[in-house]
Amino acid sequence: MTVYIENEKGGVHSVTDEHYNTYLTTTTNDGGTFPIPGITVLTEEQAREKNPQLFGAWDPQVTFTPEELIAQRKYQKDLAEFQQLYASNHEG
């Protein structure tokens, strides 16, 4: 299971249950378990709102170099050609 957390600096992350329980919780004398100070547990909806890039959304702060853009365009072209070739070889 995934746990969504926000740290004291406002960073939103996803962590495994094991990581959360091992490193990000504390246990009280009466056995209660709580997030350590500075950690807030979020719902998936809250995490999506605060950090959509965590769920695959485009990050407007990322700038691609011309080389990266050319490579991406070549990849898309090669992929389209492969899919067309595959489809023509597997027509029923």
C-alpha positions as a Markdown table, in Angstrom:
| # | Residue | x | y | z |
|---|---|---|---|---|
| 1 | Met | 0.0 | 0.0 | 0.0 |
| 2 | Thr | 1.1 | 3.6 | -0.7 |
| 3 | Val | 1.1 | 6.3 | 1.9 |
| 4 | Tyr | 1.1 | 9.9 | 0.8 |
| 5 | Ile | 2.8 | 12.3 | 3.1 |
| 6 | Glu | 3.7 | 16.0 | 3.3 |
| 7 | Asn | 7.0 | 16.9 | 5.0 |
| 8 | Glu | 7.6 | 20.1 | 7.1 |
| 9 | Lys | 8.9 | 21.9 | 4.0 |
| 10 | Gly | 5.7 | 21.2 | 2.0 |
| 11 | Gly | 7.1 | 18.4 | -0.1 |
| 12 | Val | 4.6 | 15.8 | -1.0 |
| 13 | His | 5.8 | 12.2 | -1.5 |
| 14 | Ser | 4.5 | 8.7 | -1.8 |
| 15 | Val | 6.1 | 6.0 | 0.4 |
| 16 | Thr | 5.5 | 2.4 | 1.1 |
| 17 | Asp | 3.6 | 1.3 | 4.2 |
| 18 | Glu | 6.8 | -0.3 | 5.4 |
| 19 | His | 8.8 | 2.9 | 5.0 |
| 20 | Tyr | 6.1 | 5.0 | 6.7 |
| 21 | Asn | 5.8 | 2.6 | 9.7 |
| 22 | Thr | 9.6 | 2.2 | 10.1 |
| 23 | Tyr | 10.8 | 5.7 | 9.7 |
| 24 | Leu | 8.0 | 8.2 | 9.8 |
| 25 | Thr | 6.0 | 7.2 | 12.9 |
| 26 | Thr | 6.5 | 7.2 | 16.6 |
| 27 | Thr | 4.8 | 5.2 | 19.3 |
| 28 | Thr | 3.5 | 6.7 | 22.5 |
| 29 | Asn | 3.8 | 5.1 | 25.9 |
| 30 | Asp | 0.2 | 3.8 | 25.7 |
| 31 | Gly | 0.9 | 2.1 | 22.3 |
| 32 | Gly | -0.6 | 4.7 | 20.0 |
| 33 | Thr | 1.1 | 5.3 | 16.7 |
| 34 | Phe | 1.4 | 8.7 | 15.2 |
| 35 | Pro | 3.4 | 10.4 | 12.4 |
| 36 | Ile | 6.6 | 12.0 | 13.6 |
| 37 | Pro | 6.6 | 15.8 | 14.0 |
| 38 | Gly | 6.7 | 17.5 | 10.7 |
| 39 | Ile | 5.0 | 14.7 | 8.7 |
| 40 | Thr | 1.4 | 14.9 | 7.7 |
| 41 | Val | -0.5 | 12.0 | 6.1 |
| 42 | Leu | -2.5 | 13.0 | 3.1 |
| 43 | Thr | -5.3 | 11.3 | 1.1 |
| 44 | Glu | -4.6 | 10.5 | -2.5 |
| 45 | Glu | -6.9 | 13.3 | -3.5 |
| 46 | Gln | -5.0 | 15.8 | -1.4 |
| 47 | Ala | -1.6 | 14.5 | -2.7 |
| 48 | Arg | -2.9 | 14.9 | -6.3 |
| 49 | Glu | -3.9 | 18.4 | -5.7 |
| 50 | Lys | -0.7 | 19.4 | -4.0 |
| 51 | Asn | 1.7 | 17.5 | -6.3 |
| 52 | Pro | 0.1 | 16.4 | -9.6 |
| 53 | Gln | 3.6 | 15.5 | -11.0 |
| 54 | Leu | 3.7 | 12.7 | -8.5 |
| 55 | Phe | 0.9 | 11.1 | -10.6 |
| 56 | Gly | 2.4 | 11.7 | -14.0 |
| 57 | Ala | 1.3 | 15.3 | -14.7 |
| 58 | Trp | 3.6 | 17.5 | -16.8 |
| 59 | Asp | 6.0 | 19.6 | -14.7 |
| 60 | Pro | 6.1 | 23.1 | -16.1 |
| 61 | Gln | 9.5 | 23.7 | -14.4 |
| 62 | Val | 11.2 | 21.1 | -16.6 |
| 63 | Thr | 12.8 | 22.5 | -19.7 |
| 64 | Phe | 13.9 | 20.2 | -22.5 |
| 65 | Thr | 17.1 | 20.7 | -24.5 |
| 66 | Pro | 16.9 | 20.8 | -28.3 |
| 67 | Glu | 18.6 | 17.4 | -28.3 |
| 68 | Glu | 16.0 | 15.9 | -26.0 |
| 69 | Leu | 13.2 | 17.3 | -28.1 |
| 70 | Ile | 14.7 | 15.8 | -31.3 |
| 71 | Ala | 15.2 | 12.4 | -29.6 |
| 72 | Gln | 11.6 | 12.4 | -28.4 |
| 73 | Arg | 10.3 | 13.3 | -31.9 |
| 74 | Lys | 12.4 | 10.5 | -33.4 |
| 75 | Tyr | 11.2 | 8.1 | -30.8 |
| 76 | Gln | 7.5 | 8.9 | -31.5 |
| 77 | Lys | 8.1 | 8.5 | -35.3 |
| 78 | Asp | 9.9 | 5.2 | -34.8 |
| 79 | Leu | 7.2 | 3.9 | -32.5 |
| 80 | Ala | 4.5 | 4.9 | -35.0 |
| 81 | Glu | 6.3 | 3.1 | -37.8 |
| 82 | Phe | 6.8 | 0.0 | -35.6 |
| 83 | Gln | 3.1 | -0.1 | -34.6 |
| 84 | Gln | 2.1 | 0.3 | -38.3 |
| 85 | Leu | 4.4 | -2.5 | -39.3 |
| 86 | Tyr | 3.3 | -4.7 | -36.5 |
| 87 | Ala | -0.4 | -4.1 | -37.3 |
| 88 | Ser | 0.1 | -4.9 | -41.0 |
| 89 | Asn | 1.9 | -8.2 | -40.2 |
| 90 | His | -0.8 | -9.3 | -37.7 |
| 91 | Glu | -3.9 | -8.5 | -39.6 |
| 92 | Gly | -6.5 | -11.2 | -39.2 |
